[in-house]
């Protein structure tokens, strides 16, 4: 099975996560603004940092699927 995240999906997910962290972590206004500036500056669609994030996220997802498939093969049927 080949499942991959698209750039758009991960940009949206990162935006939601960063906004939630900024709102609920009890950060100061300055820290919250710095976090949001980082996301909008460095992690924008098409940037090198975002491309690396997408590549690594997809590698981790593929590794997770491979590990799960291996463990299902090794597990006895009666468990």
C-alpha positions in Angstrom: 0.0 0.0 0.0 1.4 3.4 -1.0 -0.1 6.3 0.9 1.6 9.7 0.9 0.7 13.1 2.2 0.5 16.0 -0.2 2.2 19.3 0.4 -1.2 20.9 0.9 -2.3 18.4 3.4 0.7 18.9 5.6 0.7 22.7 5.3 -2.9 22.6 6.6 -2.1 20.1 9.4 0.9 22.1 10.5 -1.2 25.3 10.5 -3.8 23.7 12.7 -1.2 22.3 15.1 0.8 25.5 15.4 -2.3 27.6 15.9 -3.5 25.2 18.6 -0.2 25.2 20.3 0.0 29.0 20.2 -3.5 29.3 21.6 -3.4 26.7 24.3 0.2 26.4 25.5 0.1 29.5 27.6 2.7 31.3 25.6 3.3 35.0 25.8 2.1 37.2 23.0 5.6 37.6 21.8 6.3 33.9 21.7 3.0 33.2 20.1 3.7 35.7 17.4 7.2 34.3 16.9 5.8 30.8 16.5 3.3 31.9 13.9 5.9 34.0 12.0 8.2 30.9 11.9 5.3 28.9 10.4 4.3 31.5 7.8 7.9 32.3 6.9 9.9 29.1 6.9 7.2 26.5 6.5 5.3 27.9 3.6 4.4 25.9 0.6 7.3 25.3 -1.8 10.0 26.3 0.7 13.0 24.0 1.2 12.1 23.5 4.9 8.5 22.5 4.0 9.8 20.1 1.2 12.0 18.4 3.8 9.1 18.2 6.3 6.9 16.6 3.6 9.6 14.1 2.6 10.4 13.1 6.2 6.7 12.8 7.1 6.1 10.5 4.1 9.2 8.4 5.0 7.9 8.0 8.5 4.5 7.0 7.3 5.9 4.4 4.9 8.2 3.0 7.7 5.2 2.8 10.0 3.2 0.9 7.4 6.1 -1.5 6.8 6.6 -2.1 10.5 2.9 -2.8 11.0 2.8 -5.2 8.0 5.8 -7.1 9.4 4.3 -7.4 12.8 1.1 -8.8 11.4 3.0 -11.4 9.4 4.8 -12.6 12.5 1.8 -12.7 14.8 0.1 -16.1 15.1 -3.5 -16.4 13.9 -4.8 -17.5 17.3 -3.8 -14.3 19.1 
